[in-house]
Amino acid sequence: MLKELIVETPAGESLVDITAQVKELVAESGVPAGICALIVPHTTAGLTLNSSMDSTTLDDIVADLKRLVPTRVDFAHQYDTPADAAAHIKATLVGNSITLAIDGGELLVGWSQFILFYEFDGPRKRTVQVKIIAG
């Protein structure tokens, strides 16, 4: 079964915690054991697992990725804007998918792990595809 989550993101770059929504979809599926694959079908967004117990962790992640891939005007590809070009590179570094196990009808994540949607070029209305497979 393929489900979709809609994520509305603020301006600029941000990390949005989607853990609760994904856990809810897993519970609704009734799948006792299997896998949950999350895919972002966008070239300027990504997914990551990390802690959001302290909101400053998210601030640090966003700040350091901006430092590693700053917005600049000398990108060879600038279909839209320099920020769009930087967003493509950041999405490649972070990745666009996560696969997690399901056991006992629950999504298996570490106690401090959260599923984070990473927006690199907001504000946008984004989609996360959620594929739950029994087995």
Phi and psi in degrees as GROMACS dihedral restraints (atoms count N, CA, C in turn):
[ dihedral_restraints ]
;  ai    aj    ak    al  type     phi  dphi    fc
    3     4     5     6     1  -107.7    20    10
    4     5     6     7     1   124.0    20    10
    6     7     8     9     1  -117.5    20    10
    7     8     9    10     1   163.4    20    10
    9    10    11    12     1  -128.9    20    10
   10    11    12    13     1   137.1    20    10
   12    13    14    15     1  -104.4    20    10
   13    14    15    16     1   140.2    20    10
   15    16    17    18     1  -103.6    20    10
   16    17    18    19     1   129.5    20    10
   18    19    20    21     1  -121.2    20    10
   19    20    21    22     1   120.6    20    10
   21    22    23    24     1   -97.3    20    10
   22    23    24    25     1   122.6    20    10
   24    25    26    27     1  -109.8    20    10
   25    26    27    28     1   153.1    20    10
   27    28    29    30     1   -78.8    20    10
   28    29    30    31     1   177.5    20    10
   30    31    32    33     1   -64.1    20    10
   31    32    33    34     1   146.7    20    10
   33    34    35    36     1    79.3    20    10
   34    35    36    37     1  -145.7    20    10
   36    37    38    39     1  -101.9    20    10
   37    38    39    40     1   142.3    20    10
   39    40    41    42     1  -160.2    20    10
   40    41    42    43     1   158.4    20    10
   42    43    44    45     1  -112.9    20    10
   43    44    45    46     1   126.9    20    10
   45    46    47    48     1  -117.3    20    10
   46    47    48    49     1   123.9    20    10
   48    49    50    51     1   -74.8    20    10
   49    50    51    52     1   117.5    20    10
   51    52    53    54     1  -114.7    20    10
   52    53    54    55     1    14.3    20    10
   54    55    56    57     1   -56.3    20    10
   55    56    57    58     1   -49.1    20    10
   57    58    59    60     1   -60.9    20    10
   58    59    60    61     1   -40.9    20    10
   60    61    62    63     1   -65.9    20    10
   61    62    63    64     1   -39.5    20    10
   63    64    65    66     1   -68.7    20    10
   64    65    66    67     1   -42.8    20    10
   66    67    68    69     1   -60.6    20    10
   67    68    69    70     1   -38.1    20    10
   69    70    71    72     1   -63.9    20    10
   70    71    72    73     1   -42.7    20    10
   72    73    74    75     1   -63.2    20    10
   73    74    75    76     1   -40.0    20    10
   75    76    77    78     1   -63.2    20    10
   76    77    78    79     1   -45.9    20    10
   78    79    80    81     1   -61.4    20    10
   79    80    81    82     1   -44.0    20    10
   81    82    83    84     1   -64.7    20    10
   82    83    84    85     1   -27.7    20    10
   84    85    86    87     1   -67.7    20    10
   85    86    87    88     1   -27.5    20    10
   87    88    89    90     1    74.4    20    10
   88    89    90    91     1     6.9    20    10
   90    91    92    93     1   -75.4    20    10
   91    92    93    94     1   119.8    20    10
   93    94    95    96     1   -77.1    20    10
   94    95    96    97     1   -30.7    20    10
   96    97    98    99     1  -153.9    20    10
   97    98    99   100     1   143.1    20    10
   99   100   101   102     1   160.4    20    10
  100   101   102   103     1  -146.6    20    10
  102   103   104   105     1  -133.0    20    10
  103   104   105   106     1   155.0    20    10
  105   106   107   108     1  -123.8    20    10
  106   107   108   109     1   114.6    20    10
  108   109   110   111     1  -104.0    20    10
  109   110   111   112     1   129.4    20    10
  111   112   113   114     1  -113.2    20    10
  112   113   114   115     1   129.9    20    10
  114   115   116   117     1  -133.1    20    10
  115   116   117   118     1   135.1    20    10
  117   118   119   120     1  -105.1    20    10
  118   119   120   121     1   114.5    20    10
  120   121   122   123     1   -89.7    20    10
  121   122   123   124     1    45.9    20    10
  123   124   125   126     1  -132.6    20    10
  124   125   126   127     1   148.7    20    10
  126   127   128   129     1   -93.5    20    10
  127   128   129   130     1    -1.8    20    10
  129   130   131   132     1  -126.8    20    10
  130   131   132   133     1    33.9    20    10
  132   133   134   135     1  -151.1    20    10
  133   134   135   136     1   165.0    20    10
  135   136   137   138     1  -155.6    20    10
  136   137   138   139     1  -175.5    20    10
  138   139   140   141     1  -133.2    20    10
  139   140   141   142     1   144.8    20    10
  141   142   143   144     1  -149.8    20    10
  142   143   144   145     1   159.2    20    10
  144   145   146   147     1  -108.4    20    10
  145   146   147   148     1   129.4    20    10
  147   148   149   150     1  -167.1    20    10
  148   149   150   151     1   179.4    20    10
  150   151   152   153     1   -83.9    20    10
  151   152   153   154     1   138.1    20    10
  153   154   155   156     1  -126.3    20    10
  154   155   156   157     1    23.7    20    10
  156   157   158   159     1   -64.1    20    10
  157   158   159   160     1   -33.9    20    10
  159   160   161   162     1  -118.0    20    10
  160   161   162   163     1   116.4    20    10
  162   163   164   165     1   -61.0    20    10
  163   164   165   166     1   -21.6    20    10
  165   166   167   168     1   -71.1    20    10
  166   167   168   169     1   -20.6    20    10
  168   169   170   171     1   -60.6    20    10
  169   170   171   172     1   -45.3    20    10
  171   172   173   174     1   -64.1    20    10
  172   173   174   175     1   -40.2    20    10
  174   175   176   177     1   -59.7    20    10
  175   176   177   178     1   -43.2    20    10
  177   178   179   180     1   -64.8    20    10
  178   179   180   181     1   -41.6    20    10
  180   181   182   183     1   -62.3    20    10
  181   182   183   184     1   -48.3    20    10
  183   184   185   186     1   -61.4    20    10
  184   185   186   187     1   -45.8    20    10
  186   187   188   189     1   -63.5    20    10
  187   188   189   190     1   -42.4    20    10
  189   190   191   192     1   -73.4    20    10
  190   191   192   193     1   -33.2    20    10
  192   193   194   195     1   -68.6    20    10
  193   194   195   196     1   -34.9    20    10
  195   196   197   198     1   -63.4    20    10
  196   197   198   199     1   -37.5    20    10
  198   199   200   201     1   -67.1    20    10
  199   200   201   202     1   -41.2    20    10
  201   202   203   204     1   -69.5    20    10
  202   203   204   205     1   -37.2    20    10
  204   205   206   207     1  -129.4    20    10
  205   206   207   208     1    79.9    20    10
  207   208   209   210     1   -72.7    20    10
  208   209   210   211     1   154.5    20    10
  210   211   212   213     1   -72.8    20    10
  211   212   213   214     1   124.1    20    10
  213   214   215   216     1  -141.0    20    10
  214   215   216   217     1   161.3    20    10
  216   217   218   219     1   -91.9    20    10
  217   218   219   220     1    -0.9    20    10
  219   220   221   222     1  -100.0    20    10
  220   221   222   223     1    15.2    20    10
  222   223   224   225     1   -64.6    20    10
  223   224   225   226     1   140.7    20    10
  225   226   227   228     1   -66.6    20    10
  226   227   228   229     1   -37.9    20    10
  228   229   230   231     1  -102.1    20    10
  229   230   231   232     1   124.2    20    10
  231   232   233   234     1  -143.6    20    10
  232   233   234   235     1    63.0    20    10
  234   235   236   237     1   -56.8    20    10
  235   236   237   238     1   -43.6    20    10
  237   238   239   240     1  -111.2    20    10
  238   239   240   241     1   -72.8    20    10
  240   241   242   243     1  -146.1    20    10
  241   242   243   244     1   167.7    20    10
  243   244   245   246     1   -59.4    20    10
  244   245   246   247     1   -34.2    20    10
  246   247   248   249     1   -64.6    20    10
  247   248   249   250     1   -35.9    20    10
  249   250   251   252     1   -65.4    20    10
  250   251   252   253     1   -41.2    20    10
  252   253   254   255     1   -63.8    20    10
  253   254   255   256     1   -45.2    20    10
  255   256   257   258     1   -62.1    20    10
  256   257   258   259     1   -38.1    20    10
  258   259   260   261     1   -62.8    20    10
  259   260   261   262     1   -37.6    20    10
  261   262   263   264     1   -61.5    20    10
  262   263   264   265     1   -42.2    20    10
  264   265   266   267     1   -68.4    20    10
  265   266   267   268     1   -43.4    20    10
  267   268   269   270     1   -61.7    20    10
  268   269   270   271     1   -41.0    20    10
  270   271   272   273     1   -62.8    20    10
  271   272   273   274     1   -36.4    20    10
  273   274   275   276     1   -67.2    20    10
  274   275   276   277     1   -40.2    20    10
  276   277   278   279     1   -68.5    20    10
  277   278   279   280     1   -41.0    20    10
  279   280   281   282     1   -79.9    20    10
  280   281   282   283     1   -40.0    20    10
  282   283   284   285     1    99.2    20    10
  283   284   285   286     1   162.5    20    10
  285   286   287   288     1  -118.1    20    10
  286   287   288   289     1    12.8    20    10
  288   289   290   291     1  -151.0    20    10
  289   290   291   292     1   156.6    20    10
  291   292   293   294     1  -141.8    20    10
  292   293   294   295     1   138.5    20    10
  294   295   296   297     1  -120.9    20    10
  295   296   297   298     1   126.9    20    10
  297   298   299   300     1  -127.2    20    10
  298   299   300   301     1   151.8    20    10
  300   301   302   303     1   -82.6    20    10
  301   302   303   304     1   152.6    20    10
  303   304   305   306     1  -119.5    20    10
  304   305   306   307     1   131.5    20    10
  306   307   308   309     1  -147.9    20    10
  307   308   309   310     1   139.6    20    10
  309   310   311   312     1    62.5    20    10
  310   311   312   313     1    25.8    20    10
  312   313   314   315     1    76.1    20    10
  313   314   315   316     1     7.7    20    10
  315   316   317   318     1  -122.2    20    10
  316   317   318   319     1   149.6    20    10
  318   319   320   321     1   -72.4    20    10
  319   320   321   322     1   129.3    20    10
  321   322   323   324     1   -92.8    20    10
  322   323   324   325     1   106.8    20    10
  324   325   326   327     1  -132.1    20    10
  325   326   327   328     1   152.8    20    10
  327   328   329   330     1   -64.2    20    10
  328   329   330   331     1   158.4    20    10
  330   331   332   333     1   -59.4    20    10
  331   332   333   334     1   -26.5    20    10
  333   334   335   336     1  -110.7    20    10
  334   335   336   337     1    10.0    20    10
  336   337   338   339     1   -90.5    20    10
  337   338   339   340     1   136.0    20    10
  339   340   341   342     1  -128.0    20    10
  340   341   342   343     1   147.8    20    10
  342   343   344   345     1   -87.7    20    10
  343   344   345   346     1   119.1    20    10
  345   346   347   348     1  -117.6    20    10
  346   347   348   349     1   123.5    20    10
  348   349   350   351     1   -83.8    20    10
  349   350   351   352     1   126.2    20    10
  351   352   353   354     1  -107.2    20    10
  352   353   354   355     1   112.7    20    10
  354   355   356   357     1   -95.2    20    10
  355   356   357   358     1   128.1    20    10
  357   358   359   360     1  -108.4    20    10
  358   359   360   361     1    -8.8    20    10
  360   361   362   363     1  -152.0    20    10
  361   362   363   364     1    54.6    20    10
  363   364   365   366     1   -85.6    20    10
  364   365   366   367     1   172.7    20    10
  366   367   368   369     1   -83.4    20    10
  367   368   369   370     1   145.1    20    10
  369   370   371   372     1  -148.3    20    10
  370   371   372   373     1   162.3    20    10
  372   373   374   375     1  -106.0    20    10
  373   374   375   376     1   112.9    20    10
  375   376   377   378     1  -113.7    20    10
  376   377   378   379     1   163.2    20    10
  378   379   380   381     1  -121.2    20    10
  379   380   381   382     1   138.6    20    10
  381   382   383   384     1  -118.9    20    10
  382   383   384   385     1   121.3    20    10
  384   385   386   387     1   -85.0    20    10
  385   386   387   388     1   132.7    20    10
  387   388   389   390     1  -121.6    20    10
  388   389   390   391     1   115.1    20    10
  390   391   392   393     1  -111.6    20    10
  391   392   393   394     1   117.2    20    10
  393   394   395   396     1  -107.7    20    10
  394   395   396   397     1   124.0    20    10
  396   397   398   399     1  -123.2    20    10
  397   398   399   400     1   123.0    20    10
  399   400   401   402     1   -76.8    20    10
  400   401   402   403     1   150.1    20    10
